[in-house]
Every structure is written in C-alpha cells, then in structure tokens.
Amino acid sequence: MRPTAAGATRALSLLAVVTAVGLLPWLSGRDPALTVLRARSAEQEPTKEALDAVRQDLGLDAGPLSLLWSWATRLVRGDLGTSWVSGTDVLPSVLSGLQVSLALMGAAFAVAVVLAGALVAPVLVRGRRSAGAWAAMLAAVPEFLLATVVLLVCGVWLGWLPTSGWQGPASMVLPALALGVPAGGLLGRLVADALPAVLDERWVELWRGAGVSRSLIATAALKRVLPPLVPQFGMAAVGLTGGAVAVETVLAVPGIGRTALGAAKSQDLPLLQGAVLALLLLGLATGALAALLRRRLLGPALRDASLVLPPARPVRTHPAIPAALFTVLAVAVGWGLLRDPYAVNTTDRLAAPSLAHPLGTDGLGRDVLARLGHGAAPTVGTAAAVCLLSLLAGLALGFLPGVAAGAADIANALPPVIVGILVAAAAGPGTGGAALAVALISWPPLAAHAAALVQEVRASAFLTAQRAIGAPPLWILTRHVLPSVAAPVARHALLRLPGIALALASLGFLGLGAQPPAPEWGLLLDESRAYVERAPWAALAPAVALALLAGLAVAGASYTQGRGRKSTRQEAGVGV
C-alpha cells in the first residue's frame, strides 16, 4: 500500500464529506432560517422579520461556500463554532457526546469479543466445523428491537438497571448488550469461518503429536487467522460508536450519533459539522491502529514475501439446515401473499395469534402474516441488490488498497442515518435513496477484507514461485489471487445481508426509506416498537424472519461451496 495514495484518498474523502455536510441546509430545499427558528422556539411566528433576523444572525445570506470557508478558518484555530440553536460552543458538546460514545463502544466491544469467543471456542477446542448459522442469526438481531426488549425486561419488569440516560457504569449495560450481541455474532462468524483451514494445517498435527497444550495451539491458530480480520474488528468498533443512533435514541443515551442526528434534523450546521468531523477522525485513527496491529501480527513475512497461506477449505453444512430454513421462510411468505396486507380492522387491534390471524395483528388491526409476506420481496430484494453492489465494489477496490484504504476509513465512520439524510436531501426520500445511502457505506468492510487477503496472497511464497517460473500476471490473477479472495469475501458479504436490510430499515424508521403503509420489514419493526410490551408477536415476526434469512444465506452458501469442493475431488479421482 502506498502511503501517498492512501493519504490523498483520505484527504479528498474527508473534504468531500465535510463539504456535503456543509451544503445540507441548501441541498434539502428547506429554508434553514425557518428550521432553526422552529428549533429555537416552536411557538414563535415565522414572520418575514423573524426569518430575516435569523438569516442575518447566522450569516446565511453570504451563501454556503462563504460559511464553509469561515468554518474551515475557525477550525484551524481549534474553534468548532457556535450552535445555531442553543448559542453555546460546539466543542464541549461534541467532546461530551464523543466521551459517552467511546465509553459505550468499549463496553459493547467487550460484550462482542466475549460472545465471539464463545462462538469460536467449539472450533478451537473440539476442532468441529460449523457453518455459523447461529452466529449469523445473532448478527441479524435488530439492535433497536433488542434495545427495546432489554429495556422492558431488565429495566421495567425486573427493575435491575436504569432505563434511560447516562448516570454511570450501570447505564452502559443495556445499550452495550443491544449493540454487542449483533457485533459479536458477526465477528465470531468471521473468525469461525477462517479457523478450520488453519486447524487442518500440518503444523497443528505436529504440535499435537509433540504434546503441545491445546491453549498454545489455539493461541497460535488465532494469531495465524486474525491478520486479515483485524480491519474488521476496527471497523466494528467504529460502527459501535457512530452507528448506535437507534440504540442511543431508544435508551436516551447522549452519544455522538444521537447528537449528530439531532443536529441534522434541526439543521444546526456547526454542531452537525463538529459531530461528523469527530466521527471521521475517530475512523481514521482506528483504521491506522488496525493497520499497525495487523502488520505487527504478520511480522517480517509480509515484507519478505514469505507468507504461506492456508488453503481455501469452505466449511460444509448438512443440507437439511438450509432446506429447513428455506421451507419455514417460503411457507410464511407464501401464506402471507394470499392475504391482504392493507386491510384495516380496528376491532382486531393487537389481536394475539389465532386461526384467523396466525401471527396476530398490528396496531391498526392489519394481519401481520400478510404484511410479512408482501414485504419479503422489497426487503430482501433491495438488500440483496445493495449487498451485490457492495461485494463487487469491495472486490474491485481490494486490488487497489492504496486508493481504497482512506475512503474506507471515512465511509465506515459515517452513520447510515447521516448519509441517508444527505442522500434524501439531494434525491428525496424513498427506497432508491435509502438503497444508495446504504450502498455508499456498506462496502468498506468487504474492501478491507479483500485488500488484506490480496496483500497476503501476493506476498505468499507460492506466488513468488509462480512469478519465478514465468507465469503471466493475468494467469496469476485469475487462477490464484482472485479465487483465494472472492470466496471468503463473498461469504462475508452474505453475512452482512441482514445487516444491510436492518440499515435500510433504520432509514425507513426515520422517514428516509420505504414509506407507510408499505409492508417493508423495517417499517414493521418500527411500527411494532411502540407496543412491543403488549403485542410482542408483531415485532418478533419480522425479527425472526431476518434471523432466518441470515441463517439461510450462510448455511446455503456453505452447503453450495461444500458440494463444489466434493465434486472437484471426485472429478480429480476419476481423472487419476
């Protein structure tokens, strides 16, 4: 990776994002003076004189470029400006929100690591291969729904923990659980997916024969498998900081994500610029730290082109698992398609599951099964399209690590909500705009994974030998490098499919994606959140559907790859 190219990409990406944020009030088509006036005092009449006074006070008449230049010159002096709404300095508010989010990120990351360790332990201890369907299901749990559930159970019903605010360590438990469980499922699945090939290597057998303890073998295996995944851990940590907007909103946590969202809604430009800049700098710092840690783990082998990579051995799963998951989903969706998803019957509001309504009804008396079935195509279809675009972009940019590294750090640090607001301001709210917003920020983990694998494959001793015997670059790329990279990155992309669906759902929740009364699964989750205590079935139906989708994606891919590997071996045996 060339530091110059990566640095230039970081600088250009940072400039582009800061400029787009600075243009938000003008891109939205709404009068920023009117929005700020209402945020300051909702009761004040928006007369021409009042609006002119706000414009003069904020300097809006000078135009967006003048305001951007003024903000940049103050930034050089360490001044983030003054809030348009409260009139207070922005810097203390940003630092306060960042401090809360970093503390929450640390707690949530600890939960994620513990859960990931529990998912990986059976592979290390018993050597059993697992397709990771359970981990994928955990990764697909909606964070804001999990936050609502733990709030009701641990906070309201049992009274164990605070239900809102930020009063101390006890306030971190509920949001840390809501954020850490899905992240732990994702990280555990990635590590468990890569471990079997390492445990099948010759050195593991030799160590076991020599009587080396299991703990030392497990430590060495983790050290062997972690380098290409270290960037994923860094990106997960950044995502736990800026991407926790929904959880911070449900539990009233004054974090940096919630601060940025409030500033965007009220068009408080200085506060929004300060919050986004803090998130971007955090992303850059975390990316640099992850790159340094990865190089330390690899040691001189990367520099000396002496890496020996484990062979690609996809984990196989029993065909009954994807078949069962597909059957359950297909039956539910097909049954729901036979029903009317828009029929309102207020006399049956929040009805429990019955023969007439197998999954109950929602707050308007609409059949949950019908809405689940009719929402499958727009939910899964849009998420699959975004996932495919992200996979293609990640693979392409993985071969240009110097260009992709900086942009990935910037894109990963942006919360989906902020990008959704920017896209909706330019293109208007809707499914297409939400899909574009999620696609713009969902490729960095895949590109980072691909770049790490490409770098290690290119530095392997095997490829050095191929070059020495005169193999052409195109042959090396298509027959060795690309196959070694595409399969694990594709499995990674499938694991992120439910997460992409949830990101689309969060934008729909804020009015930036699919609009009511569409039966999109994200909207079903949002609509049911207000009465999840009285009618949990309305929220459980789309949540379970997303979890089954995650398990089906991972188990189906593992089964297909296992069959492909078995067929290849059989053909080789016949040829011999």
C-alpha positions as CSV (number, residue, x, y, z in Angstrom):
1,M,0.0,0.0,0.0
2,R,1.4,3.4,-1.0
3,P,1.1,5.8,1.9
4,T,0.9,8.8,-0.5
5,A,-2.2,7.3,-2.4
6,A,-3.9,6.4,0.9
7,G,-3.2,9.8,2.4
8,A,-4.5,11.6,-0.7
9,T,-7.7,9.5,-0.7
10,R,-8.3,10.2,2.9
11,A,-7.9,13.9,2.4
12,L,-10.1,14.0,-0.6
13,S,-12.8,11.8,1.0
14,L,-12.7,13.9,4.2
15,L,-13.0,17.1,2.1
16,A,-16.0,15.7,0.1
17,V,-17.9,14.6,3.2
18,V,-17.3,17.9,5.1
19,T,-18.4,19.9,2.0
20,A,-21.6,17.7,1.6
21,V,-22.4,18.2,5.3
22,G,-21.9,22.0,4.9
23,L,-24.3,22.1,2.0
24,L,-27.0,20.1,3.7
25,P,-29.3,23.1,4.5
26,W,-29.3,24.1,0.9
27,L,-29.5,20.6,-0.5
28,S,-32.6,19.8,1.5
29,G,-34.6,22.5,-0.2
30,R,-35.9,23.7,3.1
31,D,-35.3,27.2,4.4
32,P,-32.6,26.8,7.1
33,A,-33.7,30.0,8.8
34,L,-37.2,28.5,9.2
35,T,-35.9,25.2,10.6
36,V,-33.6,27.0,13.0
37,L,-36.3,29.3,14.2
38,R,-38.6,26.4,14.9
39,A,-35.8,24.6,16.7
40,R,-35.1,27.7,18.9
41,S,-38.8,28.4,19.7
42,A,-41.6,26.3,18.3
43,E,-44.2,28.9,19.4
44,Q,-42.7,31.9,17.6
45,E,-44.5,33.0,14.5
46,P,-42.2,32.6,11.4
47,T,-42.8,36.2,10.1
48,K,-40.6,37.7,7.4
49,E,-38.9,39.9,10.0
50,A,-38.1,37.0,12.3
51,L,-36.7,34.9,9.4
52,D,-34.6,37.8,8.2
53,A,-33.2,38.3,11.7
54,V,-32.2,34.6,11.9
55,R,-30.5,34.8,8.4
56,Q,-28.6,37.9,9.5
57,D,-27.6,36.3,12.8
58,L,-26.3,33.2,11.2
59,G,-24.8,34.8,8.1
60,L,-27.0,32.7,5.7
61,D,-27.2,35.5,3.2
62,A,-23.5,35.1,2.4
63,G,-24.1,31.6,0.9
64,P,-22.9,28.1,1.7
65,L,-19.4,28.5,0.3
66,S,-18.7,31.5,2.5
67,L,-20.0,29.7,5.6
68,L,-17.8,26.7,4.8
69,W,-14.7,28.8,4.4
70,S,-15.5,30.6,7.6
71,W,-15.9,27.3,9.4
72,A,-12.6,25.9,8.0
73,T,-10.6,29.0,9.1
74,R,-12.0,28.7,12.6
75,L,-11.3,25.0,12.6
76,V,-7.6,25.7,12.1
77,R,-7.6,27.6,15.3
78,G,-9.4,24.8,17.1
79,D,-12.8,26.5,17.1
80,L,-15.8,24.5,16.0
81,G,-18.1,27.4,16.1
82,T,-21.3,28.2,18.0
83,S,-24.5,26.2,17.8
84,W,-27.2,27.8,15.7
85,V,-29.9,26.6,18.0
86,S,-28.6,26.8,21.6
87,G,-26.0,29.5,21.0
88,T,-23.4,27.6,23.0
89,D,-19.9,26.5,21.9
90,V,-19.9,23.3,19.8
91,L,-16.6,21.8,21.0
92,P,-17.8,20.9,24.6
93,S,-21.0,19.3,23.2
94,V,-19.0,17.3,20.7
95,L,-16.4,16.2,23.3
96,S,-19.2,15.2,25.8
97,G,-21.0,13.1,23.2
98,L,-17.8,11.5,22.0
99,Q,-16.8,10.6,25.5
100,V,-20.1,8.9,26.1
101,S,-20.0,7.0,22.8
102,L,-16.4,5.9,23.4
103,A,-17.3,4.5,26.8
104,L,-20.3,2.8,25.3
105,M,-18.2,1.5,22.4
106,G,-15.7,-0.1,24.9
107,A,-18.4,-1.8,26.8
108,A,-20.2,-3.1,23.7
109,F,-17.0,-4.2,22.1
110,A,-16.2,-6.2,25.3
111,V,-19.6,-7.9,25.0
112,A,-18.9,-8.6,21.3
113,V,-15.5,-10.1,22.0
114,V,-16.8,-12.4,24.7
115,L,-19.7,-13.6,22.6
116,A,-17.4,-14.1,19.6
117,G,-15.1,-16.1,21.8
118,A,-18.0,-18.3,22.9
119,L,-18.9,-18.9,19.2
120,V,-15.3,-19.7,18.2
121,A,-14.5,-21.9,21.3
122,P,-16.1,-25.1,19.9
123,V,-14.0,-24.9,16.8
124,L,-10.8,-24.4,18.7
125,V,-11.4,-26.9,21.5
126,R,-13.1,-29.7,19.6
127,G,-12.0,-29.0,16.1
128,R,-15.6,-29.1,14.9
129,R,-16.5,-27.2,11.8
130,S,-19.6,-25.1,12.0
131,A,-21.4,-23.3,9.2
132,G,-22.1,-20.5,11.6
133,A,-25.8,-20.2,11.1
134,W,-26.3,-19.4,14.8
135,A,-23.7,-16.6,14.6
136,A,-25.4,-15.2,11.5
137,M,-28.7,-15.2,13.3
138,L,-27.3,-13.3,16.2
139,A,-25.7,-10.8,13.8
140,A,-29.2,-10.2,12.3
141,V,-30.9,-9.3,15.5
142,P,-32.2,-5.7,15.1
143,E,-30.3,-3.5,17.5
144,F,-33.1,-1.1,18.3
145,L,-35.5,-4.0,18.9
146,L,-33.0,-5.7,21.2
147,A,-32.6,-2.4,23.0
148,T,-36.4,-2.2,23.5
149,V,-36.6,-5.8,24.7
150,V,-33.7,-5.5,27.3
151,L,-35.2,-2.1,28.3
152,L,-38.6,-3.8,29.1
153,V,-37.2,-6.9,30.7
154,C,-34.2,-5.7,32.7
155,G,-35.3,-2.1,33.2
156,V,-39.1,-2.1,33.6
157,W,-40.2,-5.5,34.6
158,L,-37.2,-6.6,36.8
159,G,-36.0,-3.1,37.7
160,W,-32.4,-4.1,37.7
161,L,-30.9,-1.3,35.6
162,P,-31.6,2.3,34.6
163,T,-33.9,2.5,31.6
164,S,-32.6,5.8,30.1
165,G,-30.0,8.5,30.4
166,W,-26.3,8.2,31.4
167,Q,-25.8,8.2,35.1
168,G,-22.8,5.9,35.4
169,P,-21.5,2.4,34.7
170,A,-24.9,0.8,35.3
171,S,-26.3,2.9,32.4
172,M,-23.9,1.2,30.0
173,V,-25.2,-2.3,30.5
174,L,-28.4,-2.3,28.4
175,P,-27.0,-0.4,25.4
176,A,-23.8,-2.4,25.5
177,L,-25.9,-5.6,25.3
178,A,-28.1,-4.3,22.5
179,L,-25.0,-3.3,20.4
180,G,-22.6,-6.0,21.4
181,V,-24.7,-9.1,20.7
182,P,-25.1,-8.5,16.9
183,A,-21.5,-7.3,16.6
184,G,-20.3,-10.4,18.5
185,G,-22.3,-12.7,16.1
186,L,-20.6,-11.0,13.1
187,L,-17.1,-11.2,14.4
188,G,-17.5,-14.7,15.8
189,R,-18.8,-15.9,12.4
190,L,-15.8,-14.3,10.6
191,V,-13.2,-16.0,12.8
192,A,-15.0,-19.3,12.9
193,D,-15.2,-19.3,9.1
194,A,-11.4,-18.9,8.8
195,L,-10.3,-21.3,11.5
196,P,-10.9,-24.8,10.1
197,A,-8.4,-24.3,7.2
198,V,-5.7,-23.3,9.8
199,L,-6.5,-26.2,12.1
200,D,-6.0,-28.6,9.2
201,E,-2.5,-27.4,8.5
202,R,0.5,-29.7,9.1
203,W,2.0,-27.7,11.9
204,V,-1.1,-28.2,14.1
205,E,-0.8,-32.0,13.7
206,L,2.9,-31.9,14.5
207,W,2.3,-29.7,17.6
208,R,-0.4,-32.1,18.8
209,G,1.9,-35.1,18.3
210,A,4.6,-33.3,20.2
211,G,2.3,-32.8,23.2
212,V,1.9,-29.1,22.9
213,S,-1.0,-27.9,25.0
214,R,-4.4,-27.0,23.5
215,S,-4.2,-23.5,24.8
216,L,-0.9,-22.8,23.0
217,I,-2.2,-24.3,19.7
218,A,-5.4,-22.3,20.0
219,T,-3.3,-19.1,20.6
220,A,-1.1,-19.8,17.6
221,A,-4.1,-20.6,15.4
222,L,-5.8,-17.3,16.3
223,K,-2.6,-15.4,15.6
224,R,-2.5,-17.1,12.2
225,V,-6.1,-16.3,11.3
226,L,-6.5,-12.8,12.8
227,P,-4.4,-10.6,10.5
228,P,-6.9,-10.3,7.6
229,L,-9.7,-9.9,10.1
230,V,-8.1,-7.1,12.3
231,P,-9.5,-4.4,10.0
232,Q,-13.0,-5.9,10.5
233,F,-12.6,-5.6,14.3
234,G,-11.5,-2.0,13.9
235,M,-14.5,-1.2,11.7
236,A,-16.8,-2.9,14.1
237,A,-15.5,-0.7,16.9
238,V,-16.1,2.5,14.8
239,G,-19.6,1.2,13.9
240,L,-20.4,0.7,17.5
241,T,-19.5,4.4,18.1
242,G,-21.2,6.2,15.3
243,G,-23.8,3.6,14.2
244,A,-25.5,3.4,17.6
245,V,-28.0,6.1,16.7
246,A,-31.1,3.9,17.1
247,V,-30.0,2.4,20.4
248,E,-29.0,5.8,21.8
249,T,-32.4,7.1,20.8
250,V,-34.3,4.2,22.4
251,L,-32.4,4.4,25.6
252,A,-31.9,8.2,25.6
253,V,-28.1,7.9,25.6
254,P,-26.4,11.3,24.9
255,G,-23.8,9.9,22.5
256,I,-22.2,11.4,19.4
257,G,-24.5,9.6,17.0
258,R,-27.6,10.9,18.6
259,T,-26.1,14.4,18.8
260,A,-25.4,14.3,15.1
261,L,-28.9,13.1,14.3
262,G,-30.5,15.9,16.4
263,A,-28.3,18.5,14.7
264,A,-29.2,17.2,11.2
265,K,-32.9,17.3,12.0
266,S,-32.7,20.9,13.3
267,Q,-30.2,21.9,10.6
268,D,-27.8,23.0,13.4
269,L,-24.9,23.1,10.9
270,P,-22.0,23.9,13.2
271,L,-23.0,21.1,15.7
272,L,-23.5,18.7,12.8
273,Q,-20.1,19.5,11.3
274,G,-18.4,19.1,14.6
275,A,-20.0,15.7,15.3
276,V,-19.4,14.3,11.8
277,L,-15.8,15.6,11.9
278,A,-15.2,13.8,15.3
279,L,-16.6,10.6,13.9
280,L,-14.4,10.8,10.8
281,L,-11.2,11.5,12.8
282,L,-12.1,8.5,15.0
283,G,-12.5,6.3,11.9
284,L,-9.1,7.4,10.6
285,A,-7.4,6.8,13.9
286,T,-8.9,3.4,14.3
287,G,-8.1,2.4,10.8
288,A,-4.4,3.4,11.3
289,L,-4.3,1.5,14.6
290,A,-5.8,-1.6,13.0
291,A,-3.3,-1.5,10.1
292,L,-0.4,-1.2,12.5
293,L,-1.6,-4.1,14.6
294,R,-2.1,-6.2,11.5
295,R,1.5,-5.6,10.4
296,R,2.8,-6.5,13.8
297,L,0.9,-9.7,13.7
298,L,2.2,-10.6,10.3
299,G,5.8,-9.7,11.2
300,P,8.6,-9.8,8.6
301,A,6.8,-12.4,6.5
302,L,4.7,-9.8,4.7
303,R,7.7,-7.7,3.9
304,D,9.9,-10.6,2.8
305,A,7.1,-12.2,0.6
306,S,7.4,-15.4,2.6
307,L,3.8,-15.9,3.7
308,V,2.3,-19.4,3.4
309,L,-1.4,-19.0,3.3
310,P,-3.8,-21.8,4.5
311,P,-5.7,-23.5,1.6
312,A,-9.2,-22.4,0.9
313,R,-11.4,-25.0,2.6
314,P,-15.0,-23.8,2.8
315,V,-17.0,-25.1,5.8
316,R,-19.6,-27.6,4.8
317,T,-23.1,-27.9,6.4
318,H,-25.7,-30.6,6.3
319,P,-28.3,-29.9,3.5
320,A,-31.1,-30.3,6.0
321,I,-30.2,-27.0,7.6
322,P,-30.7,-24.6,4.6
323,A,-33.6,-26.8,3.4
324,A,-35.4,-26.3,6.8
325,L,-34.7,-22.6,7.0
326,F,-35.9,-22.1,3.4
327,T,-39.0,-24.1,4.0
328,V,-40.0,-22.1,7.0
329,L,-39.4,-18.8,5.2
330,A,-41.1,-19.9,2.0
331,V,-44.2,-21.2,3.8
332,A,-44.6,-18.0,5.8
333,V,-44.1,-15.7,2.8
334,G,-46.3,-17.8,0.5
335,W,-49.1,-17.9,3.1
336,G,-48.8,-14.2,3.7
337,L,-49.0,-13.4,0.0
338,L,-52.5,-15.0,-0.1
339,R,-53.7,-12.3,2.4
340,D,-54.4,-8.6,2.2
341,P,-51.6,-6.6,3.9
342,Y,-53.5,-3.3,3.8
343,A,-56.9,-4.3,5.3
344,V,-57.6,-2.3,8.4
345,N,-59.8,-3.6,11.1
346,T,-59.7,-1.5,14.3
347,T,-61.8,-4.0,16.2
348,D,-59.0,-6.6,16.0
349,R,-56.2,-4.2,17.0
350,L,-53.2,-6.1,18.6
351,A,-55.0,-9.4,18.4
352,A,-53.0,-12.4,19.6
353,P,-52.1,-15.2,17.1
354,S,-55.1,-17.3,16.2
355,L,-56.5,-19.3,13.3
356,A,-57.8,-16.2,11.7
357,H,-54.5,-14.3,12.1
358,P,-51.7,-16.9,12.6
359,L,-49.1,-14.2,13.5
360,G,-51.6,-11.8,15.2
361,T,-52.4,-8.2,14.1
362,D,-50.7,-4.8,14.4
363,G,-51.8,-1.5,16.0
364,L,-54.3,-0.9,13.1
365,G,-55.7,-4.4,13.1
366,R,-53.7,-5.4,9.9
367,D,-52.7,-9.0,9.5
368,V,-49.0,-9.4,10.5
369,L,-48.6,-12.6,8.4
370,A,-49.9,-10.7,5.3
371,R,-47.6,-7.8,5.8
372,L,-44.7,-10.1,6.4
373,G,-45.3,-12.0,3.2
374,H,-45.9,-8.9,1.0
375,G,-42.8,-7.2,2.5
376,A,-40.4,-10.0,1.7
377,A,-39.7,-9.0,-2.0
378,P,-39.0,-5.3,-1.4
379,T,-37.0,-6.1,1.8
380,V,-34.9,-9.0,0.6
381,G,-34.6,-7.8,-3.0
382,T,-33.4,-4.3,-2.1
383,A,-30.9,-5.7,0.5
384,A,-29.6,-8.3,-2.0
385,A,-29.1,-5.7,-4.7
386,V,-27.2,-3.5,-2.2
387,C,-25.2,-6.5,-1.0
388,L,-24.2,-7.4,-4.5
389,L,-23.1,-3.9,-5.4
390,S,-21.1,-3.8,-2.1
391,L,-19.4,-7.1,-2.9
392,L,-18.4,-6.0,-6.4
393,A,-17.1,-2.7,-5.2
394,G,-15.3,-4.4,-2.3
395,L,-13.6,-6.9,-4.6
396,A,-12.6,-4.2,-7.1
397,L,-11.2,-1.8,-4.5
398,G,-9.5,-4.6,-2.7
399,F,-7.0,-4.8,-5.5
400,L,-6.3,-1.0,-5.1
401,P,-5.6,-0.9,-1.3
402,G,-3.8,2.4,-1.5
403,V,-6.8,4.1,-3.0
404,A,-9.5,2.2,-1.0
405,A,-7.9,2.4,2.4
406,G,-8.5,6.1,3.0
407,A,-12.0,6.2,1.5
408,A,-12.9,3.1,3.6
409,D,-11.9,4.7,6.8
410,I,-14.1,7.7,6.0
411,A,-17.1,5.8,4.7
412,N,-17.1,3.4,7.7
413,A,-17.1,6.2,10.2
414,L,-20.3,7.7,8.8
415,P,-23.5,6.6,10.4
416,P,-26.1,5.3,7.9
417,V,-28.6,7.8,9.2
418,I,-26.3,10.8,8.3
419,V,-25.6,9.5,4.8
420,G,-29.3,8.8,4.4
421,I,-30.2,12.4,5.3
422,L,-27.6,13.7,2.8
423,V,-28.9,11.5,0.0
424,A,-32.5,12.2,0.8
425,A,-31.7,15.9,0.8
426,A,-30.4,15.6,-2.8
427,A,-32.7,12.9,-4.2
428,G,-35.7,12.9,-1.9
429,P,-36.8,10.2,0.5
430,G,-37.6,6.7,-0.9
431,T,-36.4,3.2,-1.3
432,G,-33.9,4.1,-4.0
433,G,-32.3,6.9,-2.0
434,A,-32.1,4.6,1.1
435,A,-30.5,1.9,-1.0
436,L,-28.0,4.3,-2.4
437,A,-27.1,5.6,1.1
438,V,-26.5,2.1,2.5
439,A,-24.5,1.1,-0.6
440,L,-22.2,4.1,-0.1
441,I,-21.2,3.0,3.3
442,S,-21.5,-0.9,3.2
443,W,-18.5,-1.6,1.0
444,P,-15.6,-0.7,3.4
445,P,-15.6,-3.9,5.4
446,L,-15.6,-6.0,2.3
447,A,-12.9,-3.9,0.6
448,A,-10.8,-4.1,3.8
449,H,-11.2,-7.9,3.9
450,A,-10.4,-8.2,0.2
451,A,-7.4,-5.9,0.4
452,A,-5.9,-7.8,3.4
453,L,-6.3,-11.1,1.6
454,V,-4.9,-9.7,-1.7
455,Q,-1.9,-8.4,0.1
456,E,-1.2,-11.7,1.9
457,V,-1.7,-13.7,-1.3
458,R,0.6,-11.5,-3.3
459,A,3.2,-11.9,-0.5
460,S,3.0,-15.7,-0.4
461,A,5.9,-17.9,-1.2
462,F,3.7,-19.8,-3.7
463,L,3.1,-16.7,-5.9
464,T,6.7,-15.9,-5.7
465,A,7.5,-19.3,-7.2
466,Q,4.8,-18.8,-9.9
467,R,6.4,-15.5,-10.9
468,A,9.8,-17.2,-11.0
469,I,8.7,-19.8,-13.5
470,G,7.3,-17.1,-15.7
471,A,3.6,-17.4,-15.1
472,P,1.8,-14.4,-16.8
473,P,0.2,-11.8,-14.5
474,L,-3.3,-12.5,-15.9
475,W,-2.9,-16.2,-15.1
476,I,-1.8,-15.5,-11.6
477,L,-4.7,-13.0,-11.1
478,T,-7.5,-15.2,-12.4
479,R,-6.2,-18.7,-11.3
480,H,-4.7,-17.9,-7.9
481,V,-5.3,-14.4,-6.5
482,L,-9.0,-13.9,-7.3
483,P,-10.2,-17.4,-6.3
484,S,-8.3,-17.1,-3.0
485,V,-10.0,-13.7,-2.3
486,A,-13.5,-14.0,-3.8
487,A,-14.8,-16.9,-1.8
488,P,-14.2,-15.6,1.8
489,V,-15.3,-12.1,0.8
490,A,-18.5,-13.5,-0.7
491,R,-19.3,-15.4,2.5
492,H,-18.6,-12.2,4.4
493,A,-21.0,-10.3,2.1
494,L,-23.7,-12.9,2.7
495,L,-23.2,-12.5,6.4
496,R,-23.8,-8.8,6.1
497,L,-27.0,-9.2,4.1
498,P,-29.4,-9.0,7.1
499,G,-27.3,-6.1,8.5
500,I,-27.9,-4.2,5.2
501,A,-31.6,-5.0,5.5
502,L,-31.5,-3.5,9.0
503,A,-29.7,-0.4,7.8
504,L,-32.4,0.1,5.2
505,A,-35.0,-0.4,8.0
506,S,-33.4,2.3,10.2
507,L,-33.7,4.8,7.3
508,G,-37.3,3.8,6.8
509,F,-37.8,4.4,10.6
510,L,-36.6,8.0,10.1
511,G,-38.8,8.6,7.1
512,L,-35.9,8.3,4.6
513,G,-36.7,4.9,3.1
514,A,-39.8,3.0,2.3
515,Q,-42.9,5.0,3.4
516,P,-46.0,3.8,5.2
517,P,-48.2,1.9,4.6
518,A,-45.7,-0.3,2.7
519,P,-45.2,-3.7,4.4
520,E,-41.4,-3.4,4.4
521,W,-39.9,-5.4,7.3
522,G,-38.1,-2.4,8.7
523,L,-41.3,-0.5,8.9
524,L,-43.0,-3.5,10.6
525,L,-40.3,-3.4,13.3
526,D,-40.6,0.3,13.8
527,E,-44.4,0.3,13.9
528,S,-44.4,-2.5,16.4
529,R,-41.8,-1.0,18.7
530,A,-44.3,1.3,20.4
531,Y,-46.5,-1.6,21.6
532,V,-43.9,-4.4,21.9
533,E,-44.8,-5.0,25.5
534,R,-48.5,-5.6,24.7
535,A,-48.1,-7.4,21.4
536,P,-44.6,-8.8,21.0
537,W,-45.7,-11.0,18.1
538,A,-45.8,-8.0,15.8
539,A,-42.1,-7.3,16.4
540,L,-41.0,-10.9,16.6
541,A,-42.3,-11.8,13.2
542,P,-40.0,-9.6,11.1
543,A,-37.1,-10.0,13.6
544,V,-37.3,-13.8,13.3
545,A,-37.7,-13.5,9.5
546,L,-34.4,-11.5,9.4
547,A,-32.7,-14.1,11.6
548,L,-33.9,-16.9,9.4
549,L,-32.7,-15.0,6.3
550,A,-29.2,-14.7,7.8
551,G,-29.0,-18.4,8.7
552,L,-30.3,-19.4,5.3
553,A,-27.7,-17.1,3.5
554,V,-24.8,-18.5,5.4
555,A,-25.9,-22.2,5.6
556,G,-26.9,-22.2,1.9
557,A,-23.5,-20.7,0.8
558,S,-21.6,-23.2,2.9
559,Y,-23.6,-26.1,1.5
560,T,-23.0,-25.0,-2.1
561,Q,-19.3,-24.5,-1.6
562,G,-19.0,-27.9,0.2
563,R,-20.7,-29.6,-2.8
564,G,-18.4,-27.8,-5.2
565,R,-15.4,-28.9,-3.3
566,K,-16.6,-32.5,-3.1
567,S,-17.4,-32.6,-6.9
568,T,-13.9,-31.3,-7.6
569,R,-12.3,-34.0,-5.6
570,Q,-14.4,-36.7,-7.3
571,E,-13.5,-35.5,-10.7
572,A,-9.9,-35.5,-9.7
573,G,-10.2,-39.0,-8.5
574,V,-11.8,-40.2,-11.8
575,G,-9.1,-38.5,-13.8
576,V,-6.4,-40.3,-12.0
